[in-house]
């Protein structure tokens, strides 16, 4: 324990680390298509929302929340669909790869 930074031992990052470990274990317990869909939706949705915020703040500050929604929601749906497709391909590849004549 001495090699870890002090904030990991007794600070506020311990509950965050525990939460992230719980989320990671939950995602691994899901079937691959759904895990990939949730991961894709979260990562692409966060990226789209951040881009919407930056663009909204640069164009017109009072309407920035609408830009977040306008870019974040479609990005989330796109990330979920692509993640579901990738998860399906991964599942199919695992099933085909395990069959031996």
C-alpha positions as CSV (number, residue, x, y, z in Angstrom):
1,X,0.0,0.0,0.0
2,X,2.9,2.3,0.4
3,X,3.5,2.6,-3.3
4,X,0.0,4.0,-4.0
5,X,-0.6,7.7,-3.8
6,X,-2.2,8.9,-0.5
7,X,-5.5,9.9,-2.1
8,X,-6.1,6.3,-3.3
9,X,-5.6,5.0,0.3
10,X,-8.0,7.3,2.3
11,X,-9.3,10.0,0.1
12,X,-12.3,10.7,-2.1
13,X,-11.0,8.5,-5.0
14,X,-11.6,5.3,-3.2
15,X,-15.4,5.3,-3.6
16,X,-15.0,6.4,-7.2
17,X,-12.6,3.6,-7.9
18,X,-15.0,1.1,-6.2
19,X,-17.9,2.4,-8.4
20,X,-15.9,2.1,-11.6
21,X,-14.9,-1.4,-10.7
22,X,-18.5,-2.3,-10.0
23,X,-19.5,-0.8,-13.4
24,X,-16.8,-2.6,-15.2
25,X,-17.8,-6.0,-13.6
26,X,-21.4,-5.3,-14.5
27,X,-20.5,-4.6,-18.1
28,X,-18.4,-7.8,-18.3
29,X,-21.3,-9.8,-17.0
30,X,-23.6,-8.7,-19.9
31,X,-23.7,-10.5,-23.2
32,X,-21.1,-9.0,-25.6
33,X,-23.6,-7.2,-27.9
34,X,-25.2,-5.3,-25.0
35,X,-22.0,-4.5,-23.3
36,X,-20.5,-3.1,-26.5
37,X,-23.8,-1.2,-27.2
38,X,-23.7,0.5,-23.7
39,X,-20.0,1.2,-24.0
40,X,-20.4,2.7,-27.5
41,X,-23.4,4.8,-26.5
42,X,-21.6,6.2,-23.4
43,X,-18.4,7.0,-25.1
44,X,-19.8,8.4,-28.4
45,X,-22.6,10.2,-26.6
46,X,-20.2,11.9,-24.2
47,X,-18.0,12.9,-27.1
48,X,-21.0,14.3,-29.0
49,X,-22.3,16.1,-26.0
50,X,-19.0,17.7,-25.3
51,X,-18.7,18.8,-29.0
52,X,-22.2,20.2,-28.8
53,X,-21.3,22.2,-25.6
54,X,-18.2,23.6,-27.2
55,X,-20.0,24.5,-30.4
56,X,-23.0,25.9,-28.6
57,X,-20.8,28.1,-26.4
58,X,-18.9,29.4,-29.3
59,X,-22.0,30.2,-31.4
60,X,-24.6,31.4,-29.0
61,X,-24.3,31.0,-25.2
62,X,-28.0,31.0,-24.3
63,X,-28.8,28.1,-26.7
64,X,-25.8,26.0,-25.7
65,X,-27.9,23.4,-23.8
66,X,-29.9,22.8,-27.0
67,X,-26.7,22.2,-29.0
68,X,-25.7,19.6,-26.4
69,X,-28.9,17.7,-26.9
70,X,-28.9,18.2,-30.7
71,X,-25.5,16.6,-31.0
72,X,-25.5,14.3,-27.9
73,X,-28.6,12.3,-28.5
74,X,-27.9,11.3,-32.2
75,X,-24.3,10.5,-31.2
76,X,-25.6,8.3,-28.4
77,X,-27.9,6.4,-30.7
78,X,-25.2,6.0,-33.3
79,X,-22.8,4.7,-30.7
80,X,-25.3,2.2,-29.4
81,X,-26.1,0.9,-32.9
82,X,-22.4,0.6,-33.9
83,X,-21.6,-1.0,-30.6
84,X,-24.4,-3.5,-31.0
85,X,-23.1,-4.4,-34.4
86,X,-19.6,-4.8,-33.2
87,X,-20.8,-6.9,-30.3
88,X,-22.7,-9.1,-32.7
89,X,-19.7,-9.6,-34.9
90,X,-17.5,-10.4,-31.8
91,X,-20.1,-12.9,-30.6
92,X,-20.3,-14.5,-34.0
93,X,-16.5,-14.7,-34.3
94,X,-16.3,-16.4,-30.9
95,X,-18.9,-18.9,-31.8
96,X,-17.4,-19.7,-35.2
97,X,-13.9,-19.9,-33.7
98,X,-14.9,-22.4,-31.1
99,X,-16.3,-24.9,-33.6
100,X,-13.8,-27.6,-34.4
101,X,-14.6,-30.4,-36.9
